Amino acid sequence: MQIENLQIFCDLVESKSFSRAGEKNFVSQSAVSQQVSQFEMEFKCQLLDRKKRPFELTEAGKVFYKACREILTTYQRFKSDLSQMSSESRVSIKISAIFSIGMHILQEFVRQFMSKYPTSNVELDFANSDKIYKDVLAGQIDIGIVAVPKKDRHFDVFDFVDDELVLVCSKKHTLADEADIDIHRLQMERFITFGKDVPTGQLIDSILQKYGVVVNTVMEFDNTETIKRAVEINSGISILPISTVMAEHQAGTLCVLRFTNERLIRPSGVVIRKNRVLSEQTKYFIELLTGEKGKIRANEI
């Protein structure tokens, strides 16, 4: 038995799909089926009940899956331990974050990490939430960081930053002289927001619905930077995380107003694939992100 074949069986069980297990391991659906058949021939027992849709594990299959998972976990831990024993090895941590968090919040944590592990390598990419979840599940990245994290049995999700949502407008807008604002004053205002498939946009829509506020949506974008540029030229107002607009506020190109109704929050989370064996460096990075230091320092602007 090869480690790769045990991984294929575990991926099949966890995805409940021959095609997805094949895609994840770069083999055909037929190759996955043949590998299961080889296991069944070798152990002289049926591992899957194929009469059910989706298939289910037999009792023997459950025993085999548990053993496979334990072997893979031990093997990954063994590889990690060997890597750390080598003084010449450089641990590489692959992180993917949504742009607003990666650009405006994460950089300080990377600096803190590098001060402790200067020979390690942090690979930071930006992606949308859907891609981050897929890459975490596929094992292509070690840590994913998303806004409004979803609960899923395939992931361990840890709280990261609670970023305050604020109203943002141009210096030329009629609201520019206000210090704060009641959310009901947004009624039928020209509004620039995120696309419907962006979790932050979905959160903002739910907040407006909660207060019965109907806005005049004139533009939708998939990132905060484009929204800010549109607001700066007074195309409309927007609601954005405070961490993403502090530089413009301090430079005087955007006005930031807090809501008087309540402190509106956009949560974010650190996403790890369940059962993934982590290096000591990766564990430390997660501790940095989720500990007391992992709280936004933007209480005052």
Secondary structure, DSSP 4 states (H G I P E B T S, - for coil): --HHHHHHHHHHHHHT-HHHHHHHHTS-HHHHHHHHHHHHHHHTS--EETTSSS-EE-HHHHHHHHHHHHHHHHHHHHHHHHHHH-TT---EEEEEE-HHHHHHTHHHHHHHHHHH-TTSEEEEEE--HHHHHHHHHHTS-SEEEEESPPP-TTEEEEEEEEEEEEEEE-TTSTTTT-SEE-GGGGTT-EEEEE-TTSHHHHHHHHHHHHTT---EEEEEESSHHHHHHHHHTTS-BEEEEGGGTHHHHHHTSSEEEEESS---EEEEEEEEETT----HHHHHHHHHHHSGGGS---S--
